[in-house]
């Protein structure tokens, strides 16, 4: 049992790379030769062989040691006595008496202790029989991954009247099973079916319990259905103390050319709302290689506007009030070595979950969007790019009447645009230069509602809207740009390390004449985010509906530190600013701007690993005219060892937000060595993320909790607060008990922790080496 104790001692060591792993084993071959060593050997030809004292028998995949051994030649059977130890396929068995048939690889043991390498757990039994590494059965079994001295009960133990494991068919069965934790029975099942290996298997999973302020306490008992190796489904009936009974589930499939999933939640009768509540998610992707096509769909749906508040953890969307639905297809073809074509089509709609206290303007539906792109490699290094696209936009959700008389918010419209560019790139490694001439053309047909006293039309709910006004508009905007830069390198030794430092100055000039666009709609256009990419862009807007006028040059530089050994970027920092030869006249709404400054805000940025244990990321947008920052982002993370993480973030946007965040995973208590299972040190970790809105002086979305690692079991308790409106929030409590080598009970908070805590690592990280 020394190996077992060592494995458990390592299991609560902070570095998962030190965890014990199943030993590599030779493949079994019943016809391979047998090696037998002992202090004394006696043999009767073709009858039996007797070995005594420090006996060791070896065969490919098998090692057996004992005090005494008797080998019956005719039966090919070994009978071992006295401190018998068998290792086969990584599994270990200890007993005072064992019988083993060499040609069939079947063994029988009395009162054995055993350890299974695949589960990194084991126990003891009244008797045990195994058939190589294919199957195992035992009676009166006590199973655990905890190691305790003889006579002491492990922290957790699963006692069974009978245990059978079929590793070839991945079937495990326990009869008369009782799970005890810290001496207290917590689960009893007459029959328990489970997978015998790490591969999934059909059967009931352990119950999960969740607690939150909207649903109360809810218990769920999932059933996993392994339909086929590439098809599976989960059905999870659940009962909530506040809302009643419901069903959650998912269905997944992975075919040669297609893959997808379906997730759903159904509450037939919500006792709080007294109505049916539900949500669905459907995803599918596929390809037709013969035609060069890929296709897919994504659809999310909720039963009502309040669903995102009451069931915030059931909606996977990053924008829980805007649920996307789209069907798309895309094709790419290399016509010849000079011409490449790409086509695409999409229908995109949204379900908008409105709130009367916080109305949002929904995005436009695209019904449909069809486009074609072409790239041509011409003579003398010239490159021609073109994109033609047609869109039909509709306003699928109702708008407040106060915004309906705005031409830039039409109810319906069509847009056809064509963008073309011709460029000539030069790049010789230490410098590059790319001039480009482009033309952006667009044609619109749309209508909006003008409120009037007569010729009124009404909304679906009977609210009068106004008179429809039909418009047709065109726009042609040329642009000329030049992009150039240099690349310098030198040896450097910051922090005492041998590195390569680069200096990469860059200059970008763009000229676009002013074209009035006040009366053009805004279907999919907004001001670009101010960052290290957009500051070098030709257009200050995303989308097609606005093309900013410009006569400007952007100059900046970036410097990077690269590890000389592997080329990994260690640190990056830089700055950029734009000079306007004339002020930009076009604003986000299309009207004339009146900026008096010729210089844009300056952008400063830096990110990387300041020290082997320190990581940082920062960006600053500074307005020199008013001598104050416009936007600031600064984050720093200290990670001196696995499971030791402290992260702080500060975000500021003038007249909009100011927020600080603190996240952590850190040991706050270490028990005495020997107090934990297998003599390991029990560790209590604090985990969480607190976000504070300094502008409103209140907490935003936050979570906090603890993780207790006892070596062979882990307890997690996490409370999460999710904001669901300007004054509302939902609080969830997630409790989970992980029995290492068996299963997890309770609500799983691991994905929530990974999403919210930078640098968070699972205490039992299966992906770790």
Secondary structure, 3 states (H helix, E strand, C coil): CHHHHHHHHHHCCCCHHHCCCCCCCCCCCCCCCCEEECCEEEEECCCEEEEEEEEEEEECCEEEEEEEEEEECCCCEEEEEEEEEEEECCEEEEEEEEEEECCCCEEEEECCEEEECCCCEEEECCEEEEECCCEEEEEEEEEECCCCCCCCCCCEEEEEEEEEEECCCCEEEEEEEEEEECCEEEEEEEEEEECCCCCCCCEECCCEEEEECCCEEEEEEEEEEEEECCEEEEEEEEEECCCEEEEEEEEEEECCCEEEEEEEEEEEEECCCCEEEEEEEEEEEEEECCCCEEEEEEEEEECCCCHHHHCHHHCCCCCCCEEEEEEEEEEEEECCCCEEEEEEEEEEEEEECCCCCCCCCCCCEEEEEEEEEEEEECHHHEEEEEEEEEEEEECCCCCCHHHCCCCCCCCEEEEEEEEEEEEEEEECCCEEEEEEEEEEEEEEEEEEEECCCCCCEECCCCCEEEEEEEEEEEEEEEEEEEEEEECEEEEECHHHCCEEEEEEEEEEEEEECCCCCCCCCCCCCEECCCCCCHHHCCCCEECCCCCCCEEEEEEEEEEEEEECCCCCEEEEEEEEEEEECCCCCECCCCCECCCCCCECCEEEEEEEEEECCEEEEEEEEEECCCCEEEEEEEEEEEEEECCEEEEEEEEEECCCEEEEEEEEEEEEEECCCCCCHHHCCCEEEEEEEEEEECCCCEECCEEEEEEEECCCEEEEEEEEEEECCCCCEEEEEEEEEEECCCEEEECCCHHHHHHHCCCCCCCCCCCCC
